[in-house]
Amino acid sequence: MNSLGMRVTGTIIIGVGWLAFIVLYLAFFATDFSFWQKLAVFIASGAITAGIVALMWIRWAIKW
């Protein structure tokens, strides 16, 4: 990913993928989890997603 457009596209794809993961996971795989366990999965996966996107943009920002 060298261009700005590719990074924007990557960010959008990662965001949509994360939302799809959350919806599918919470709807089908976490039926026996408590509210707090579901919240923990939501926060942890959001932090991982944000970290991936941040690393992608930081690498671009350092080049400029």
N, C-alpha and C positions, 0 to 999 in steps of 0.2 A: 504494500500500500504506500505509494509514493505521493499521490496527489491528494489535495484537500477533498475533492469529490469522492474519492474512494474511502476516505476516513468517515465522511458523513454517511455514505451508504453502509459502511461496516457498522457504524454506531446504530443506525436504524435497524439493520438486520439483527444485531445482537439484542437490541431492545425488544423487538417483536418475538425473537426466539425465547427470551426470558419470560415474557408475558405468556406465551404459549406453554412453556414449561410449568409455570406457576398454576395456570388454569387446569392443565391436564393432571398435574401431580396432586393438587388439592382436591380435584373432583374424583379421581379414580384410585389413587394410591394412599391417600392420607385419611381415609374414612374412619379409621380407628384411633387417630391421633387426637389429643386434646387441643384446645385452642392455643395453648402456649407452645406446644410442639409445632403446630402449623405456623404460628408466628415466627418461631425460630427458623424454620425452613425458609420462610419468606425473607427474613432479614439476612440470613446467611447467603442465600442465592443472590439476593440483591447486592450484597457487598462484593461477592465474587464478580458479578456482572459489572458493577461500577469500577472495580479494580482493573478488569480487562479493558474497558473503554478508556479509563484514565491512562493506563500504560500506552495504549495506542496513540492517544492525543499528546501525551508527554513526549514521546519519541518524535512526533512531528514538531512540537513546539521547540524542542532543543535544537533541531536542525535550522530553525528560523531564528 
